[in-house]
Amino acid sequence: MVLFTRWGMGDAPAELQQKLAGIFLNLLKQDTAPGVIAFYGDGVKLACEGSPALDQLRALSDKGVRLVICQTCLDFYGMRDQVRVGIIGGMGDIVAAMKSAAKVISV
């Protein structure tokens, strides 16, 4: 399981963070993909309209990766209607996925 808690990766300018996330997700789809990728906090923006990572996330979803986007976070940002990939779930769904995962990686 991979957790995205930011709108990108690393401690860098937003554009670089998003570019790094795209590269990371591209590499994930070429190898053994995780069973679940969850998004909360600013991370939900990666699954929403305008995200530079949508193509990579769609490819992972097509490969069978479950993408779970935090409903509470979407509501906080007013972005529920902008989700373009994955399923909207609660924190309970994310915790359940964490408990059943062999490994949880936060990026």
C-alpha positions in Angstrom: 0.0 0.0 0.0 1.2 3.5 -0.8 -0.1 6.6 0.9 0.0 10.0 -0.7 -0.5 12.8 1.9 0.7 15.7 -0.3 0.0 17.0 -3.7 3.3 15.5 -4.9 6.4 14.1 -3.3 9.2 15.6 -1.3 9.9 19.0 0.2 10.3 21.1 -2.9 8.4 23.6 -5.0 4.9 22.3 -5.9 5.8 21.9 -9.6 8.7 19.6 -8.7 6.7 17.7 -6.2 4.1 16.9 -8.8 6.7 15.9 -11.4 8.3 13.5 -8.9 4.9 12.0 -8.1 4.3 11.4 -11.8 7.6 9.8 -12.3 7.1 7.6 -9.2 3.6 6.5 -10.4 4.9 5.8 -13.9 7.6 3.5 -12.5 5.0 1.8 -10.2 2.8 0.9 -13.2 5.8 -0.7 -15.0 6.7 -3.0 -12.1 4.7 -4.9 -9.5 2.1 -2.4 -8.5 0.8 -2.0 -4.9 -2.7 -3.4 -4.2 -3.9 0.0 -2.9 -2.9 3.6 -3.2 -4.7 5.9 -0.7 -4.9 9.7 -0.8 -5.6 12.0 2.1 -4.7 15.6 3.1 -3.4 17.5 0.1 -2.8 14.1 -1.6 -6.4 13.9 -2.7 -5.7 16.6 -5.3 -3.6 14.0 -7.3 -6.9 12.2 -8.1 -8.8 15.3 -9.1 -9.3 17.3 -12.3 -6.2 19.2 -13.4 -3.8 16.8 -11.7 -0.7 16.0 -13.8 -0.8 12.4 -12.4 -4.2 11.4 -13.8 -2.9 9.3 -16.7 -0.5 7.4 -14.4 -3.3 6.8 -11.9 -5.7 5.6 -14.6 -3.1 3.2 -15.8 -2.6 1.8 -12.3 -6.3 1.6 -11.8 -6.6 -0.4 -15.1 -4.0 -2.7 -13.7 -6.2 -3.5 -10.7 -4.7 -1.1 -8.2 -7.4 0.2 -5.8 -7.3 4.0 -5.5 -9.0 5.3 -2.3 -9.5 9.0 -1.9 -10.5 10.5 1.5 -14.0 11.8 1.5 -13.4 14.1 4.5 -10.4 15.7 2.8 -12.3 16.2 -0.5 -15.2 17.8 1.4 -12.7 20.1 3.2 -11.2 21.3 -0.1 -14.6 21.3 -1.8 -13.3 18.9 -4.5 -15.6 15.9 -4.3 -17.1 16.6 -7.7 -13.6 16.9 -9.2 -12.5 13.3 -8.6 -11.5 11.8 -11.9 -10.0 8.4 -10.9 -10.5 6.0 -8.0 -13.2 5.7 -5.4 -14.2 8.0 -2.6 -13.9 6.4 0.8 -13.7 7.2 4.4 -10.7 7.0 6.7 -12.1 3.6 7.8 -11.4 2.3 4.3 -7.9 3.6 4.4 -7.2 2.1 7.9 -8.7 -1.3 6.8 -6.4 -1.3 3.7 -3.4 -0.4 5.9 -4.2 -3.3 8.3 -4.4 -5.8 5.5 -1.3 -4.6 3.6 2.0 -6.4 4.0 3.8 -3.1 3.9 2.7 0.6 4.0 4.8 3.2 2.3 4.1 6.9 2.8 5.4 9.3 0.1 
